Amino acid sequence: MLDETILEKRLVTLEKAVSDLQQRVGSKPISKNWLDKFVGSISDELAFLEALEYGRAFRQSDKPTDEYDKQP
């Protein structure tokens, strides 16, 4: 089992890390526009465009065909 001194040092380190994270979160300006949270979050534009195309193809595949529309 770990020595009590080591546990205390680890606890102090964790408390400092939590405090630093809380300060970072608290210091960020809050945007009223939800989209501002996502601007710049996509690092691979090619993969994003590919995902958009997959979504478009999926939506198109769900639409009825002309033959389906002409049936009585």
N, CA, C and O atoms as a Tripos MOL2 file, in Angstrom:
@<TRIPOS>MOLECULE
protein
  288   287    72     0     0
PROTEIN
NO_CHARGES

@<TRIPOS>ATOM
      1 N           0.8510   -1.1820    0.0000 N.3       1 MET1
      2 CA          0.0000    0.0000    0.0000 C.3       1 MET1
      3 C           0.8950    1.2440    0.0000 C.2       1 MET1
      4 O           2.0200    1.2160    0.4990 O.2       1 MET1
      5 N           0.3790    2.3200   -0.5620 N.am      2 LEU2
      6 CA          1.1570    3.5450   -0.6750 C.3       2 LEU2
      7 C           1.3570    4.2270    0.6800 C.2       2 LEU2
      8 O           0.4990    4.1880    1.5620 O.2       2 LEU2
      9 N           2.4870    4.8300    0.7970 N.am      3 ASP3
     10 CA          2.8320    5.5850    2.0050 C.3       3 ASP3
     11 C           1.8890    6.7890    2.1340 C.2       3 ASP3
     12 O           1.4780    7.3630    1.1260 O.2       3 ASP3
     13 N           1.5540    7.1620    3.3440 N.am      4 GLU4
     14 CA          0.6290    8.2800    3.5860 C.3       4 GLU4
     15 C           1.1710    9.5930    3.0120 C.2       4 GLU4
     16 O           0.3960   10.4160    2.5240 O.2       4 GLU4
     17 N           2.4620    9.7930    3.0640 N.am      5 THR5
     18 CA          3.0830   11.0040    2.5250 C.3       5 THR5
     19 C           2.8960   11.0870    1.0130 C.2       5 THR5
     20 O           2.6000   12.1490    0.4650 O.2       5 THR5
     21 N           3.0730    9.9520    0.3590 N.am      6 ILE6
     22 CA          2.8860    9.9120   -1.0970 C.3       6 ILE6
     23 C           1.4320   10.2200   -1.4410 C.2       6 ILE6
     24 O           1.1640   10.9820   -2.3700 O.2       6 ILE6
     25 N           0.4930    9.6330   -0.7010 N.am      7 LEU7
     26 CA         -0.9320    9.8940   -0.9490 C.3       7 LEU7
     27 C          -1.2620   11.3730   -0.7640 C.2       7 LEU7
     28 O          -2.0240   11.9410   -1.5470 O.2       7 LEU7
     29 N          -0.6980   11.9920    0.2600 N.am      8 GLU8
     30 CA         -0.9540   13.4120    0.5050 C.3       8 GLU8
     31 C          -0.4160   14.2690   -0.6350 C.2       8 GLU8
     32 O          -1.0720   15.2190   -1.0640 O.2       8 GLU8
     33 N           0.7750   13.9370   -1.1250 N.am      9 LYS9
     34 CA          1.3530   14.6800   -2.2540 C.3       9 LYS9
     35 C           0.4920   14.5310   -3.5040 C.2       9 LYS9
     36 O           0.2620   15.4990   -4.2290 O.2       9 LYS9
     37 N           0.0240   13.3190   -3.7470 N.am     10 ARG10
     38 CA         -0.8340   13.0830   -4.9200 C.3      10 ARG10
     39 C          -2.1560   13.8410   -4.7930 C.2      10 ARG10
     40 O          -2.6730   14.3810   -5.7700 O.2      10 ARG10
     41 N          -2.6880   13.8700   -3.5810 N.am     11 LEU11
     42 CA         -3.9360   14.5950   -3.3480 C.3      11 LEU11
     43 C          -3.7470   16.0910   -3.5770 C.2      11 LEU11
     44 O          -4.6030   16.7350   -4.1830 O.2      11 LEU11
     45 N          -2.6530   16.6420   -3.1070 N.am     12 VAL12
     46 CA         -2.3640   18.0650   -3.3150 C.3      12 VAL12
     47 C          -2.2420   18.3530   -4.8140 C.2      12 VAL12
     48 O          -2.7560   19.3610   -5.2990 O.2      12 VAL12
     49 N          -1.5670   17.4710   -5.5370 N.am     13 THR13
     50 CA         -1.4140   17.6360   -6.9920 C.3      13 THR13
     51 C          -2.7710   17.6120   -7.6840 C.2      13 THR13
     52 O          -3.0410   18.4320   -8.5610 O.2      13 THR13
     53 N          -3.6210   16.6740   -7.2900 N.am     14 LEU14
     54 CA         -4.9630   16.5870   -7.8840 C.3      14 LEU14
     55 C          -5.7970   17.8290   -7.5700 C.2      14 LEU14
     56 O          -6.4810   18.3580   -8.4460 O.2      14 LEU14
     57 N          -5.7410   18.2830   -6.3440 N.am     15 GLU15
     58 CA         -6.5060   19.4720   -5.9570 C.3      15 GLU15
     59 C          -6.0520   20.6890   -6.7510 C.2      15 GLU15
     60 O          -6.8780   21.5100   -7.1500 O.2      15 GLU15
     61 N          -4.7570   20.8170   -6.9840 N.am     16 LYS16
     62 CA         -4.2460   21.9370   -7.7800 C.3      16 LYS16
     63 C          -4.7280   21.8350   -9.2220 C.2      16 LYS16
     64 O          -5.1330   22.8300   -9.8220 O.2      16 LYS16
     65 N          -4.6820   20.6180   -9.7740 N.am     17 ALA17
     66 CA         -5.1260   20.4170  -11.1570 C.3      17 ALA17
     67 C          -6.6130   20.7610  -11.2970 C.2      17 ALA17
     68 O          -7.0060   21.4110  -12.2650 O.2      17 ALA17
     69 N          -7.4280   20.3360  -10.3530 N.am     18 VAL18
     70 CA         -8.8660   20.6350  -10.3820 C.3      18 VAL18
     71 C          -9.0930   22.1380  -10.2790 C.2      18 VAL18
     72 O          -9.9280   22.6970  -10.9890 O.2      18 VAL18
     73 N          -8.3500   22.7840   -9.3970 N.am     19 SER19
     74 CA         -8.4730   24.2340   -9.2320 C.3      19 SER19
     75 C          -8.1100   24.9580  -10.5320 C.2      19 SER19
     76 O          -8.8020   25.8890  -10.9420 O.2      19 SER19
     77 N          -7.0230   24.5260  -11.1760 N.am     20 ASP20
     78 CA         -6.6090   25.1310  -12.4510 C.3      20 ASP20
     79 C          -7.6870   24.9530  -13.5230 C.2      20 ASP20
     80 O          -7.9870   25.8830  -14.2720 O.2      20 ASP20
     81 N          -8.2570   23.7680  -13.5880 N.am     21 LEU21
     82 CA         -9.3090   23.5050  -14.5770 C.3      21 LEU21
     83 C         -10.5470   24.3550  -14.3100 C.2      21 LEU21
     84 O         -11.1620   24.8710  -15.2420 O.2      21 LEU21
     85 N         -10.9060   24.4990  -13.0490 N.am     22 GLN22
     86 CA        -12.0700   25.3090  -12.7080 C.3      22 GLN22
     87 C         -11.8490   26.7740  -13.1000 C.2      22 GLN22
     88 O         -12.7700   27.4430  -13.5690 O.2      22 GLN22
     89 N         -10.6400   27.2580  -12.9060 N.am     23 GLN23
     90 CA        -10.3330   28.6390  -13.2820 C.3      23 GLN23
     91 C         -10.3910   28.8140  -14.7970 C.2      23 GLN23
     92 O         -10.8760   29.8310  -15.2910 O.2      23 GLN23
     93 N          -9.8970   27.8220  -15.5290 N.am     24 ARG24
     94 CA         -9.9470   27.9020  -16.9990 C.3      24 ARG24
     95 C         -11.3860   27.9550  -17.4970 C.2      24 ARG24
     96 O         -11.7300   28.7740  -18.3490 O.2      24 ARG24
     97 N         -12.2140   27.0800  -16.9600 N.am     25 VAL25
     98 CA        -13.6170   27.0260  -17.3900 C.3      25 VAL25
     99 C         -14.3290   28.3130  -17.0080 C.2      25 VAL25
    100 O         -15.1240   28.8370  -17.7880 O.2      25 VAL25
    101 N         -14.0560   28.8150  -15.8410 N.am     26 GLY26
    102 CA        -14.7150   30.0300  -15.3690 C.3      26 GLY26
    103 C         -14.2690   31.2810  -16.0950 C.2      26 GLY26
    104 O         -15.0100   32.2630  -16.1330 O.2      26 GLY26
    105 N         -13.0840   31.2740  -16.6690 N.am     27 SER27
    106 CA        -12.5670   32.4780  -17.3190 C.3      27 SER27
    107 C         -12.9660   32.5950  -18.7860 C.2      27 SER27
    108 O         -12.7770   33.6500  -19.3920 O.2      27 SER27
    109 N         -13.5090   31.5400  -19.3580 N.am     28 LYS28
    110 CA        -13.9130   31.5950  -20.7690 C.3      28 LYS28
    111 C         -15.1980   32.4030  -20.9090 C.2      28 LYS28
    112 O         -16.1370   32.2230  -20.1330 O.2      28 LYS28
    113 N         -15.2390   33.2950  -21.9010 N.am     29 PRO29
    114 CA        -16.4820   34.0450  -22.1220 C.3      29 PRO29
    115 C         -17.5820   33.1140  -22.6400 C.2      29 PRO29
    116 O         -17.3360   32.2140  -23.4430 O.2      29 PRO29
    117 N         -18.7730   33.3540  -22.1630 N.am     30 ILE30
    118 CA        -19.9140   32.5390  -22.5790 C.3      30 ILE30
    119 C         -20.5810   33.2130  -23.7710 C.2      30 ILE30
    120 O         -20.9840   34.3740  -23.7070 O.2      30 ILE30
    121 N         -20.6860   32.4590  -24.8560 N.am     31 SER31
    122 CA        -21.2930   32.9860  -26.0740 C.3      31 SER31
    123 C         -22.7810   32.6610  -26.0850 C.2      31 SER31
    124 O         -23.1920   31.5710  -25.6880 O.2      31 SER31
    125 N         -23.5710   33.6020  -26.5380 N.am     32 LYS32
    126 CA        -25.0090   33.3620  -26.6560 C.3      32 LYS32
    127 C         -25.3260   32.5480  -27.9010 C.2      32 LYS32
    128 O         -26.3780   31.9150  -27.9820 O.2      32 LYS32
    129 N         -24.4130   32.5620  -28.8750 N.am     33 ASN33
    130 CA        -24.6120   31.8150  -30.1110 C.3      33 ASN33
    131 C         -24.0120   30.4250  -29.9430 C.2      33 ASN33
    132 O         -22.7970   30.3010  -29.7860 O.2      33 ASN33
    133 N         -24.8300   29.3790  -29.9710 N.am     34 TRP34
    134 CA        -24.3680   28.0140  -29.7610 C.3      34 TRP34
    135 C         -23.3480   27.6020  -30.8090 C.2      34 TRP34
    136 O         -22.5000   26.7510  -30.5400 O.2      34 TRP34
    137 N         -23.4140   28.1860  -31.9930 N.am     35 LEU35
    138 CA        -22.5180   27.8070  -33.0730 C.3      35 LEU35
    139 C         -21.0770   28.2310  -32.7890 C.2      35 LEU35
    140 O         -20.1370   27.5970  -33.2700 O.2      35 LEU35
    141 N         -20.8990   29.2960  -32.0120 N.am     36 ASP36
    142 CA        -19.5570   29.7670  -31.6780 C.3      36 ASP36
    143 C         -18.7460   28.7020  -30.9380 C.2      36 ASP36
    144 O         -17.5170   28.7050  -31.0130 O.2      36 ASP36
    145 N         -19.4080   27.8030  -30.2320 N.am     37 LYS37
    146 CA        -18.7070   26.7540  -29.5020 C.3      37 LYS37
    147 C         -18.0370   25.7630  -30.4500 C.2      37 LYS37
    148 O         -17.0600   25.1120  -30.0800 O.2      37 LYS37
    149 N         -18.5600   25.6450  -31.6740 N.am     38 PHE38
    150 CA        -18.0770   24.6400  -32.5960 C.3      38 PHE38
    151 C         -17.1860   25.1920  -33.7040 C.2      38 PHE38
    152 O         -16.5380   24.4200  -34.4110 O.2      38 PHE38
    153 N         -17.1430   26.4910  -33.8660 N.am     39 VAL39
    154 CA        -16.3310   27.0920  -34.9150 C.3      39 VAL39
    155 C         -14.8710   26.7350  -34.6700 C.2      39 VAL39
    156 O         -14.3350   26.9770  -33.5890 O.2      39 VAL39
    157 N         -14.2360   26.1590  -35.6810 N.am     40 GLY40
    158 CA        -12.8400   25.7730  -35.5720 C.3      40 GLY40
    159 C         -12.6110   24.4210  -34.9250 C.2      40 GLY40
    160 O         -11.4630   24.0370  -34.6990 O.2      40 GLY40
    161 N         -13.6740   23.6900  -34.6210 N.am     41 SER41
    162 CA        -13.4990   22.4090  -33.9310 C.3      41 SER41
    163 C         -13.2240   21.2560  -34.8890 C.2      41 SER41
    164 O         -12.8900   20.1570  -34.4450 O.2      41 SER41
    165 N         -13.3560   21.4810  -36.1850 N.am     42 ILE42
    166 CA        -13.0990   20.4300  -37.1600 C.3      42 ILE42
    167 C         -11.7070   20.6310  -37.7300 C.2      42 ILE42
    168 O         -11.4310   21.6350  -38.3880 O.2      42 ILE42
    169 N         -10.8350   19.6690  -37.4720 N.am     43 SER43
    170 CA         -9.4480   19.8180  -37.9020 C.3      43 SER43
    171 C          -9.1980   19.1770  -39.2620 C.2      43 SER43
    172 O          -8.2250   19.5200  -39.9340 O.2      43 SER43
    173 N         -10.0530   18.2590  -39.6720 N.am     44 ASP44
    174 CA         -9.8470   17.5550  -40.9360 C.3      44 ASP44
    175 C         -11.0090   17.8820  -41.8770 C.2      44 ASP44
    176 O         -12.0460   17.2200  -41.8570 O.2      44 ASP44
    177 N         -10.8130   18.9100  -42.6950 N.am     45 GLU45
    178 CA        -11.8940   19.3780  -43.5600 C.3      45 GLU45
    179 C         -12.3140   18.3160  -44.5690 C.2      45 GLU45
    180 O         -13.5010   18.1930  -44.8720 O.2      45 GLU45
    181 N         -11.3720   17.5570  -45.0880 N.am     46 LEU46
    182 CA        -11.7050   16.5230  -46.0680 C.3      46 LEU46
    183 C         -12.6290   15.4730  -45.4530 C.2      46 LEU46
    184 O         -13.6000   15.0570  -46.0860 O.2      46 LEU46
    185 N         -12.3370   15.0450  -44.2340 N.am     47 ALA47
    186 CA        -13.1900   14.0620  -43.5540 C.3      47 ALA47
    187 C         -14.5680   14.6530  -43.2820 C.2      47 ALA47
    188 O         -15.5700   13.9440  -43.3760 O.2      47 ALA47
    189 N         -14.6350   15.9400  -42.9460 N.am     48 PHE48
    190 CA        -15.9110   16.6010  -42.6970 C.3      48 PHE48
    191 C         -16.7600   16.6240  -43.9700 C.2      48 PHE48
    192 O         -17.9530   16.3240  -43.9370 O.2      48 PHE48
    193 N         -16.1300   16.9840  -45.0890 N.am     49 LEU49
    194 CA        -16.8580   17.0270  -46.3600 C.3      49 LEU49
    195 C         -17.3330   15.6350  -46.7620 C.2      49 LEU49
    196 O         -18.4240   15.4790  -47.3120 O.2      49 LEU49
    197 N         -16.5200   14.6360  -46.4870 N.am     50 GLU50
    198 CA        -16.9170   13.2550  -46.7740 C.3      50 GLU50
    199 C         -18.1230   12.8580  -45.9230 C.2      50 GLU50
    200 O         -19.0450   12.2070  -46.4150 O.2      50 GLU50
    201 N         -18.1170   13.2450  -44.6650 N.am     51 ALA51
    202 CA        -19.2480   12.9430  -43.7810 C.3      51 ALA51
    203 C         -20.5120   13.6510  -44.2580 C.2      51 ALA51
    204 O         -21.6020   13.0820  -44.2030 O.2      51 ALA51
    205 N         -20.3680   14.8850  -44.7240 N.am     52 LEU52
    206 CA        -21.5260   15.6000  -45.2790 C.3      52 LEU52
    207 C         -22.1000   14.8650  -46.4830 C.2      52 LEU52
    208 O         -23.3180   14.7640  -46.6300 O.2      52 LEU52
    209 N         -21.2260   14.3550  -47.3390 N.am     53 GLU53
    210 CA        -21.6830   13.6300  -48.5300 C.3      53 GLU53
    211 C         -22.3930   12.3350  -48.1420 C.2      53 GLU53
    212 O         -23.4070   11.9840  -48.7450 O.2      53 GLU53
    213 N         -21.8740   11.6250  -47.1450 N.am     54 TYR54
    214 CA        -22.5620   10.4150  -46.6650 C.3      54 TYR54
    215 C         -23.9550   10.7610  -46.1420 C.2      54 TYR54
    216 O         -24.9170   10.0470  -46.4230 O.2      54 TYR54
    217 N         -24.0660   11.8400  -45.3900 N.am     55 GLY55
    218 CA        -25.3660   12.2590  -44.8790 C.3      55 GLY55
    219 C         -26.3340   12.6160  -45.9910 C.2      55 GLY55
    220 O         -27.5090   12.2510  -45.9490 O.2      55 GLY55
    221 N         -25.8270   13.3400  -46.9950 N.am     56 ARG56
    222 CA        -26.6500   13.7230  -48.1390 C.3      56 ARG56
    223 C         -27.1320   12.4740  -48.8820 C.2      56 ARG56
    224 O         -28.3060   12.3810  -49.2400 O.2      56 ARG56
    225 N         -26.2340   11.5180  -49.1140 N.am     57 ALA57
    226 CA        -26.5970   10.2810  -49.8180 C.3      57 ALA57
    227 C         -27.6300    9.4970  -49.0110 C.2      57 ALA57
    228 O         -28.5550    8.9220  -49.5840 O.2      57 ALA57
    229 N         -27.4820    9.4680  -47.6990 N.am     58 PHE58
    230 CA        -28.4430    8.7540  -46.8510 C.3      58 PHE58
    231 C         -29.8240    9.3940  -46.9360 C.2      58 PHE58
    232 O         -30.8310    8.6960  -47.0510 O.2      58 PHE58
    233 N         -29.8660   10.7250  -46.8800 N.am     59 ARG59
    234 CA        -31.1690   11.4110  -46.9780 C.3      59 ARG59
    235 C         -31.8010   11.1940  -48.3410 C.2      59 ARG59
    236 O         -33.0160   11.0220  -48.4340 O.2      59 ARG59
    237 N         -31.0040   11.1980  -49.3950 N.am     60 GLN60
    238 CA        -31.5300   10.9930  -50.7390 C.3      60 GLN60
    239 C         -32.0590    9.5620  -50.9020 C.2      60 GLN60
    240 O         -33.0540    9.3470  -51.5950 O.2      60 GLN60
    241 N         -31.4070    8.5930  -50.2730 N.am     61 SER61
    242 CA        -31.8330    7.1990  -50.4050 C.3      61 SER61
    243 C         -33.1670    6.9550  -49.7030 C.2      61 SER61
    244 O         -33.8470    5.9710  -49.9950 O.2      61 SER61
    245 N         -33.5390    7.8240  -48.8000 N.am     62 ASP62
    246 CA        -34.7760    7.6630  -48.0560 C.3      62 ASP62
    247 C         -35.9760    8.2820  -48.7810 C.2      62 ASP62
    248 O         -37.1240    8.0540  -48.3980 O.2      62 ASP62
    249 N         -35.7020    9.0640  -49.8270 N.am     63 LYS63
    250 CA        -36.7910    9.6970  -50.5650 C.3      63 LYS63
    251 C         -37.4550    8.6900  -51.5020 C.2      63 LYS63
    252 O         -36.7850    7.8170  -52.0530 O.2      63 LYS63
    253 N         -38.7580    8.8110  -51.6790 N.am     64 PRO64
    254 CA        -39.4420    7.8990  -52.6070 C.3      64 PRO64
    255 C         -39.0120    8.1650  -54.0520 C.2      64 PRO64
    256 O         -38.6980    9.2940  -54.4280 O.2      64 PRO64
    257 N         -39.0070    7.1080  -54.8370 N.am     65 THR65
    258 CA        -38.6570    7.2380  -56.2560 C.3      65 THR65
    259 C         -39.8840    7.6570  -57.0560 C.2      65 THR65
    260 O         -40.9990    7.6480  -56.5330 O.2      65 THR65
    261 N         -39.6890    8.0210  -58.3130 N.am     66 ASP66
    262 CA        -40.8050    8.4120  -59.1730 C.3      66 ASP66
    263 C         -41.7920    7.2720  -59.3580 C.2      66 ASP66
    264 O         -42.9990    7.5090  -59.4050 O.2      66 ASP66
    265 N         -41.3040    6.0350  -59.4660 N.am     67 GLU67
    266 CA        -42.1790    4.8770  -59.6360 C.3      67 GLU67
    267 C         -43.1060    4.7320  -58.4310 C.2      67 GLU67
    268 O         -44.2810    4.3970  -58.5840 O.2      67 GLU67
    269 N         -42.5920    4.9760  -57.2710 N.am     68 TYR68
    270 CA        -43.3970    4.8510  -56.0500 C.3      68 TYR68
    271 C         -44.4830    5.9230  -56.0400 C.2      68 TYR68
    272 O         -45.6060    5.6620  -55.6070 O.2      68 TYR68
    273 N         -44.1560    7.1360  -56.5170 N.am     69 ASP69
    274 CA        -45.1260    8.2180  -56.5370 C.3      69 ASP69
    275 C         -46.2590    7.9700  -57.5300 C.2      69 ASP69
    276 O         -47.3770    8.4350  -57.3110 O.2      69 ASP69
    277 N         -45.9900    7.2420  -58.6230 N.am     70 LYS70
    278 CA        -46.9810    7.0390  -59.6780 C.3      70 LYS70
    279 C         -47.9560    5.9070  -59.3890 C.2      70 LYS70
    280 O         -48.9620    5.7830  -60.0880 O.2      70 LYS70
    281 N         -47.6950    5.0810  -58.3900 N.am     71 GLN71
    282 CA        -48.5930    3.9720  -58.0830 C.3      71 GLN71
    283 C         -49.8970    4.5080  -57.5000 C.2      71 GLN71
    284 O         -49.8930    5.4730  -56.7370 O.2      71 GLN71
    285 N         -51.0160    3.8740  -57.8640 N.am     72 PRO72
    286 CA        -52.3240    4.3650  -57.3600 C.3      72 PRO72
    287 C         -52.5360    4.1150  -55.9000 C.2      72 PRO72
    288 O         -53.5810    4.4730  -55.3580 O.2      72 PRO72
@<TRIPOS>BOND
     1     1     2 1
     2     2     3 1
     3     3     4 2
     4     3     5 am
     5     5     6 1
     6     6     7 1
     7     7     8 2
     8     7     9 am
     9     9    10 1
    10    10    11 1
    11    11    12 2
    12    11    13 am
    13    13    14 1
    14    14    15 1
    15    15    16 2
    16    15    17 am
    17    17    18 1
    18    18    19 1
    19    19    20 2
    20    19    21 am
    21    21    22 1
    22    22    23 1
    23    23    24 2
    24    23    25 am
    25    25    26 1
    26    26    27 1
    27    27    28 2
    28    27    29 am
    29    29    30 1
    30    30    31 1
    31    31    32 2
    32    31    33 am
    33    33    34 1
    34    34    35 1
    35    35    36 2
    36    35    37 am
    37    37    38 1
    38    38    39 1
    39    39    40 2
    40    39    41 am
    41    41    42 1
    42    42    43 1
    43    43    44 2
    44    43    45 am
    45    45    46 1
    46    46    47 1
    47    47    48 2
    48    47    49 am
    49    49    50 1
    50    50    51 1
    51    51    52 2
    52    51    53 am
    53    53    54 1
    54    54    55 1
    55    55    56 2
    56    55    57 am
    57    57    58 1
    58    58    59 1
    59    59    60 2
    60    59    61 am
    61    61    62 1
    62    62    63 1
    63    63    64 2
    64    63    65 am
    65    65    66 1
    66    66    67 1
    67    67    68 2
    68    67    69 am
    69    69    70 1
    70    70    71 1
    71    71    72 2
    72    71    73 am
    73    73    74 1
    74    74    75 1
    75    75    76 2
    76    75    77 am
    77    77    78 1
    78    78    79 1
    79    79    80 2
    80    79    81 am
    81    81    82 1
    82    82    83 1
    83    83    84 2
    84    83    85 am
    85    85    86 1
    86    86    87 1
    87    87    88 2
    88    87    89 am
    89    89    90 1
    90    90    91 1
    91    91    92 2
    92    91    93 am
    93    93    94 1
    94    94    95 1
    95    95    96 2
    96    95    97 am
    97    97    98 1
    98    98    99 1
    99    99   100 2
   100    99   101 am
   101   101   102 1
   102   102   103 1
   103   103   104 2
   104   103   105 am
   105   105   106 1
   106   106   107 1
   107   107   108 2
   108   107   109 am
   109   109   110 1
   110   110   111 1
   111   111   112 2
   112   111   113 am
   113   113   114 1
   114   114   115 1
   115   115   116 2
   116   115   117 am
   117   117   118 1
   118   118   119 1
   119   119   120 2
   120   119   121 am
   121   121   122 1
   122   122   123 1
   123   123   124 2
   124   123   125 am
   125   125   126 1
   126   126   127 1
   127   127   128 2
   128   127   129 am
   129   129   130 1
   130   130   131 1
   131   131   132 2
   132   131   133 am
   133   133   134 1
   134   134   135 1
   135   135   136 2
   136   135   137 am
   137   137   138 1
   138   138   139 1
   139   139   140 2
   140   139   141 am
   141   141   142 1
   142   142   143 1
   143   143   144 2
   144   143   145 am
   145   145   146 1
   146   146   147 1
   147   147   148 2
   148   147   149 am
   149   149   150 1
   150   150   151 1
   151   151   152 2
   152   151   153 am
   153   153   154 1
   154   154   155 1
   155   155   156 2
   156   155   157 am
   157   157   158 1
   158   158   159 1
   159   159   160 2
   160   159   161 am
   161   161   162 1
   162   162   163 1
   163   163   164 2
   164   163   165 am
   165   165   166 1
   166   166   167 1
   167   167   168 2
   168   167   169 am
   169   169   170 1
   170   170   171 1
   171   171   172 2
   172   171   173 am
   173   173   174 1
   174   174   175 1
   175   175   176 2
   176   175   177 am
   177   177   178 1
   178   178   179 1
   179   179   180 2
   180   179   181 am
   181   181   182 1
   182   182   183 1
   183   183   184 2
   184   183   185 am
   185   185   186 1
   186   186   187 1
   187   187   188 2
   188   187   189 am
   189   189   190 1
   190   190   191 1
   191   191   192 2
   192   191   193 am
   193   193   194 1
   194   194   195 1
   195   195   196 2
   196   195   197 am
   197   197   198 1
   198   198   199 1
   199   199   200 2
   200   199   201 am
   201   201   202 1
   202   202   203 1
   203   203   204 2
   204   203   205 am
   205   205   206 1
   206   206   207 1
   207   207   208 2
   208   207   209 am
   209   209   210 1
   210   210   211 1
   211   211   212 2
   212   211   213 am
   213   213   214 1
   214   214   215 1
   215   215   216 2
   216   215   217 am
   217   217   218 1
   218   218   219 1
   219   219   220 2
   220   219   221 am
   221   221   222 1
   222   222   223 1
   223   223   224 2
   224   223   225 am
   225   225   226 1
   226   226   227 1
   227   227   228 2
   228   227   229 am
   229   229   230 1
   230   230   231 1
   231   231   232 2
   232   231   233 am
   233   233   234 1
   234   234   235 1
   235   235   236 2
   236   235   237 am
   237   237   238 1
   238   238   239 1
   239   239   240 2
   240   239   241 am
   241   241   242 1
   242   242   243 1
   243   243   244 2
   244   243   245 am
   245   245   246 1
   246   246   247 1
   247   247   248 2
   248   247   249 am
   249   249   250 1
   250   250   251 1
   251   251   252 2
   252   251   253 am
   253   253   254 1
   254   254   255 1
   255   255   256 2
   256   255   257 am
   257   257   258 1
   258   258   259 1
   259   259   260 2
   260   259   261 am
   261   261   262 1
   262   262   263 1
   263   263   264 2
   264   263   265 am
   265   265   266 1
   266   266   267 1
   267   267   268 2
   268   267   269 am
   269   269   270 1
   270   270   271 1
   271   271   272 2
   272   271   273 am
   273   273   274 1
   274   274   275 1
   275   275   276 2
   276   275   277 am
   277   277   278 1
   278   278   279 1
   279   279   280 2
   280   279   281 am
   281   281   282 1
   282   282   283 1
   283   283   284 2
   284   283   285 am
   285   285   286 1
   286   286   287 1
   287   287   288 2
@<TRIPOS>SUBSTRUCTURE
     1 MET1         2 RESIDUE 1 A MET
     2 LEU2         6 RESIDUE 1 A LEU
     3 ASP3        10 RESIDUE 1 A ASP
     4 GLU4        14 RESIDUE 1 A GLU
     5 THR5        18 RESIDUE 1 A THR
     6 ILE6        22 RESIDUE 1 A ILE
     7 LEU7        26 RESIDUE 1 A LEU
     8 GLU8        30 RESIDUE 1 A GLU
     9 LYS9        34 RESIDUE 1 A LYS
    10 ARG10       38 RESIDUE 1 A ARG
    11 LEU11       42 RESIDUE 1 A LEU
    12 VAL12       46 RESIDUE 1 A VAL
    13 THR13       50 RESIDUE 1 A THR
    14 LEU14       54 RESIDUE 1 A LEU
    15 GLU15       58 RESIDUE 1 A GLU
    16 LYS16       62 RESIDUE 1 A LYS
    17 ALA17       66 RESIDUE 1 A ALA
    18 VAL18       70 RESIDUE 1 A VAL
    19 SER19       74 RESIDUE 1 A SER
    20 ASP20       78 RESIDUE 1 A ASP
    21 LEU21       82 RESIDUE 1 A LEU
    22 GLN22       86 RESIDUE 1 A GLN
    23 GLN23       90 RESIDUE 1 A GLN
    24 ARG24       94 RESIDUE 1 A ARG
    25 VAL25       98 RESIDUE 1 A VAL
    26 GLY26      102 RESIDUE 1 A GLY
    27 SER27      106 RESIDUE 1 A SER
    28 LYS28      110 RESIDUE 1 A LYS
    29 PRO29      114 RESIDUE 1 A PRO
    30 ILE30      118 RESIDUE 1 A ILE
    31 SER31      122 RESIDUE 1 A SER
    32 LYS32      126 RESIDUE 1 A LYS
    33 ASN33      130 RESIDUE 1 A ASN
    34 TRP34      134 RESIDUE 1 A TRP
    35 LEU35      138 RESIDUE 1 A LEU
    36 ASP36      142 RESIDUE 1 A ASP
    37 LYS37      146 RESIDUE 1 A LYS
    38 PHE38      150 RESIDUE 1 A PHE
    39 VAL39      154 RESIDUE 1 A VAL
    40 GLY40      158 RESIDUE 1 A GLY
    41 SER41      162 RESIDUE 1 A SER
    42 ILE42      166 RESIDUE 1 A ILE
    43 SER43      170 RESIDUE 1 A SER
    44 ASP44      174 RESIDUE 1 A ASP
    45 GLU45      178 RESIDUE 1 A GLU
    46 LEU46      182 RESIDUE 1 A LEU
    47 ALA47      186 RESIDUE 1 A ALA
    48 PHE48      190 RESIDUE 1 A PHE
    49 LEU49      194 RESIDUE 1 A LEU
    50 GLU50      198 RESIDUE 1 A GLU
    51 ALA51      202 RESIDUE 1 A ALA
    52 LEU52      206 RESIDUE 1 A LEU
    53 GLU53      210 RESIDUE 1 A GLU
    54 TYR54      214 RESIDUE 1 A TYR
    55 GLY55      218 RESIDUE 1 A GLY
    56 ARG56      222 RESIDUE 1 A ARG
    57 ALA57      226 RESIDUE 1 A ALA
    58 PHE58      230 RESIDUE 1 A PHE
    59 ARG59      234 RESIDUE 1 A ARG
    60 GLN60      238 RESIDUE 1 A GLN
    61 SER61      242 RESIDUE 1 A SER
    62 ASP62      246 RESIDUE 1 A ASP
    63 LYS63      250 RESIDUE 1 A LYS
    64 PRO64      254 RESIDUE 1 A PRO
    65 THR65      258 RESIDUE 1 A THR
    66 ASP66      262 RESIDUE 1 A ASP
    67 GLU67      266 RESIDUE 1 A GLU
    68 TYR68      270 RESIDUE 1 A TYR
    69 ASP69      274 RESIDUE 1 A ASP
    70 LYS70      278 RESIDUE 1 A LYS
    71 GLN71      282 RESIDUE 1 A GLN
    72 PRO72      286 RESIDUE 1 A PRO
